[in-house]
């Protein structure tokens, strides 16, 4: 893990978050949900606690401006799927500015094959029963959810991890 690269990511996204906050664009609706800026330090600490480097293929569902994927790319091969074209374009521009290597796709993740990944991250902003059904049928790996508002119907967390006051639920799907 490269601490210098993390500092560059952290500085960039913290500056971006500050300007989004000032402009009143810190969060906004998208065509299928809601987007809000994330904390790079919180993500970094979470991925350290979960030993993300042990996984081969990380995927962020609803990857927004790419912050989760950028931080995850310091630990493993990372990708993100975002349906909102503006957020996707922002993520592509940021990836280029930061010179990082990860995949980004503008698509509805419900239409994608997720079976190639062994770690999926999602910050659900609504119930995701259709996704849950698909994951149970096709995915083998670790699923991490931010927050505990929108929980799966059939899955039980293996553990909860607290980072900077936020609870992340970890599910092992076999």
C-alpha positions in Angstrom: 0.0 0.0 0.0 1.4 3.4 -1.0 0.9 6.0 1.7 2.0 8.8 -0.6 -0.6 8.0 -3.2 -3.3 7.9 -0.5 -2.3 11.4 0.7 -2.7 12.7 -2.9 -6.2 11.0 -3.1 -7.1 12.3 0.3 -6.1 15.9 -0.4 -7.8 15.9 -3.8 -11.1 14.5 -2.5 -11.1 16.6 0.7 -10.7 19.8 -1.5 -13.4 18.5 -3.8 -15.8 17.8 -0.8 -15.1 21.3 0.5 -16.0 23.0 -2.7 -19.1 20.8 -3.2 -20.2 21.8 0.3 -19.7 25.5 -0.4 -21.6 25.2 -3.7 -24.4 23.3 -2.1 -23.7 20.2 -4.2 -22.4 17.9 -1.4 -25.3 15.5 -2.2 -27.8 15.2 -4.9 -30.4 12.9 -6.5 -29.4 10.7 -9.5 -31.7 8.9 -11.9 -31.9 5.9 -9.7 -30.9 7.0 -6.2 -29.0 9.5 -4.2 -25.3 10.5 -4.2 -23.3 12.1 -1.4 -19.6 12.7 -1.0 -17.6 10.2 1.1 -14.7 10.6 3.5 -11.4 9.2 2.1 -9.8 8.7 5.5 -12.8 6.7 6.7 -12.6 4.5 3.6 -8.9 3.9 4.0 -9.3 2.9 7.6 -12.2 0.5 6.7 -10.2 -1.2 3.9 -7.2 -1.6 6.3 -9.4 -3.2 8.9 -11.0 -5.5 6.3 -7.6 -6.4 4.8 -8.8 -5.5 1.4 -5.4 -6.5 0.0 -6.4 -10.1 0.4 -9.1 -9.8 -2.3 -8.5 -10.0 -6.0 -11.4 -8.0 -7.5 -13.2 -5.1 -5.7 -16.4 -3.5 -7.1 -18.2 -0.4 -5.9 -21.9 -0.3 -6.9 -23.0 3.2 -7.4 -19.5 4.5 -7.5 -20.4 8.2 -7.9 -17.3 10.4 -8.3 -15.0 7.4 -7.8 -13.6 8.0 -4.3 -14.3 4.5 -3.0 -12.7 2.9 -6.1 -9.7 5.3 -5.9 -9.0 4.3 -2.3 -9.7 0.6 -3.0 -7.2 0.7 -5.9 -4.4 1.2 -3.4 -5.1 -2.3 -2.0 -6.3 -4.4 -4.9 -7.7 -4.4 -8.5 -10.8 -2.1 -8.3 -13.7 -1.1 -10.4 -16.9 1.0 -10.1 -20.3 1.1 -11.8 -22.3 4.3 -11.8 -25.5 5.0 -13.7 -25.4 8.8 -13.5 -23.5 10.1 -16.6 -22.3 13.3 -14.9 -20.9 11.5 -11.9 -19.3 8.9 -14.2 -17.7 11.7 -16.2 -16.4 13.4 -13.0 -14.9 10.0 -11.9 -13.2 9.5 -15.2 -11.7 13.1 -15.1 -10.5 12.5 -11.5 -9.0 9.2 -12.3 -7.0 10.8 -15.1 -5.9 13.8 -12.9 -4.7 11.4 -10.2 -3.1 9.0 -12.6 -4.6 6.0 -11.0 -5.4 2.6 -12.5 -8.9 1.3 -12.0 -12.0 0.6 -14.1 -15.1 2.7 -14.3 -18.3 1.9 -16.1 -21.5 4.0 -16.7 -24.2 1.4 -16.4 -27.1 0.1 -14.2 -25.3 -2.5 -12.0 -28.5 -4.6 -12.0 -27.8 -5.4 -15.6 -24.2 -6.4 -15.0 -22.6 -9.7 -14.2 -21.1 -9.3 -10.8 -19.8 -12.9 -10.4 -16.2 -11.9 -11.3 -15.8 -9.9 -8.1 -14.9 -11.3 -4.7 -15.6 -8.0 -2.8 -18.6 -5.7 -3.4 -19.1 -2.4 -1.6 -22.4 -0.5 -1.6 -23.8 2.5 0.2 -27.5 1.7 -0.4 -29.9 4.6 -0.5 -33.0 2.4 -0.9 -34.0 -1.2 -0.4 -32.1 -3.4 -2.9 -34.0 -6.7 -2.9 -33.5 -7.3 -6.6 -29.8 -6.9 -6.2 -29.8 -9.1 -3.1 -31.5 -11.9 -5.0 -29.0 -11.7 -7.8 -26.0 -11.7 -5.4 -27.3 -14.7 -3.5 -27.7 -16.6 -6.8 -24.5 -15.6 -8.5 -22.0 -13.9 -6.2 -19.4 -15.6 -4.0 -17.5 -13.3 -1.7 -17.7 -10.4 0.7 -20.4 -7.7 0.6 -19.9 -4.6 2.6 -22.8 -2.1 3.3 -22.5 1.3 4.6 -25.1 2.3 7.2 -27.8 0.0 8.6 -30.9 1.7 7.3 -31.4 -0.5 4.2 -30.5 -4.0 5.1 -30.9 -7.2 3.1 -33.9 -9.4 3.7 -32.2 -12.8 3.7 -28.6 -12.1 4.5 -27.2 -11.8 8.0 -24.0 -9.8 8.7 -20.9 -11.8 9.7 -19.8 -8.7 11.6 -20.1 -5.0 11.9 -17.1 -2.6 11.7 -17.2 0.9 13.1 -15.0 3.6 11.5 -15.2 7.2 12.6 -18.7 6.6 13.9 -20.1 4.9 10.9 -21.1 1.2 11.0 -20.2 -1.0 8.0 -21.9 -4.4 7.9 -19.9 -7.2 6.4 -21.7 -10.2 4.8 -20.0 -13.4 3.6 -22.0 -14.8 0.6 -21.2 -18.4 -0.3 
